[in-house]
């Protein structure tokens, strides 16, 4: 059995528990999946060192927390809120005063 098989077995055995750990800080299943995948890639690179005597699950859980904190520290572009208008209305002083362009005073329409 090579190191890739060991890693595969680890992931299959601990995937659900690690997914729950990833879900705790994110609160979102899709973000938790992204977080777990990102961390598992990093863990796979360190697998030979971890499987030799370290605690791979503890390392992975700590890496999940550290990666989440790293994501939160990264500046993100501000997205427009759902309630904000996408364009600025063009209202002149006459518009604000109740006089619409093209209306004649006293015309009633």
C-alpha positions in Angstrom: 0.0 0.0 0.0 1.5 3.4 -1.0 1.1 6.8 0.6 -1.7 7.7 -1.7 -3.8 4.7 -0.6 -3.2 5.6 3.0 -4.4 9.1 2.4 -7.4 7.9 0.4 -8.4 5.6 3.4 -8.0 8.5 5.8 -10.2 10.7 3.7 -12.9 8.0 3.3 -12.9 7.2 7.0 -12.9 10.8 8.3 -14.7 12.8 5.6 -18.0 13.2 7.4 -16.4 14.3 10.6 -14.1 16.7 8.8 -17.0 18.1 6.8 -18.9 18.8 10.1 -15.8 20.6 11.4 -15.6 22.7 8.2 -19.3 23.5 8.4 -19.0 24.9 12.0 -17.2 28.2 11.1 -18.7 28.6 7.6 -22.4 27.9 8.3 -22.7 27.0 4.7 -22.4 23.5 3.2 -20.9 24.7 -0.1 -18.3 26.8 1.6 -17.5 24.0 3.9 -16.9 21.7 0.9 -14.6 24.3 -0.6 -12.8 24.7 2.7 -12.3 21.0 3.2 -11.1 20.5 -0.4 -8.6 23.3 0.0 -7.3 21.8 3.2 -7.2 18.2 2.0 -4.9 19.3 -0.9 -2.5 20.8 1.6 -2.7 17.7 3.9 -2.0 15.4 0.9 1.2 17.3 0.3 2.3 16.7 3.9 0.9 13.2 4.1 4.3 11.3 4.3 5.3 13.4 7.3 1.9 13.1 9.0 1.3 9.4 8.5 4.7 8.6 9.9 3.8 9.4 13.5 1.9 12.6 13.6 -1.8 13.0 14.2 -3.3 13.5 10.7 -6.8 14.2 11.9 -5.7 16.8 14.5 -3.5 18.5 11.9 -6.4 18.5 9.4 -8.8 20.1 11.9 -6.3 22.7 12.8 -5.6 23.4 9.1 -9.4 23.8 8.6 -9.6 26.5 11.2 -6.4 28.3 10.0 -7.6 28.3 6.4 -11.0 29.6 7.4 -9.3 32.5 9.3 -7.1 33.2 6.3 -10.2 33.4 4.1 -11.9 35.8 6.5 -8.8 38.1 6.6 -8.6 38.4 2.8 -10.2 41.6 1.5 -13.3 40.9 -0.6 -15.0 43.3 -3.0 -18.1 44.9 -1.7 -21.2 43.5 -3.4 -24.2 45.7 -3.9 -27.0 44.9 -1.5 -30.4 43.7 -2.9 -32.2 46.8 -1.7 -29.9 49.4 -3.3 -30.7 50.8 -6.7 -28.4 49.8 -9.5 -28.6 53.3 -11.1 -28.9 56.7 -9.6 -32.2 58.3 -10.4 -31.9 61.6 -12.2 -34.2 64.0 -10.4 -33.7 67.7 -10.8 -34.9 70.5 -8.5 -38.1 70.9 -10.5 -38.7 67.2 -10.2 -38.3 67.3 -6.4 -40.7 70.2 -6.2 -43.4 68.2 -8.0 -43.0 69.9 -11.3 -42.2 67.3 -14.0 -40.4 68.4 -17.1 -42.8 69.0 -20.0 -45.8 69.8 -17.8 -47.2 73.3 -18.0 -48.3 74.9 -14.8 -52.1 74.7 -14.4 -52.6 72.2 -17.2 -53.9 69.6 -14.7 -52.1 66.7 -16.3 
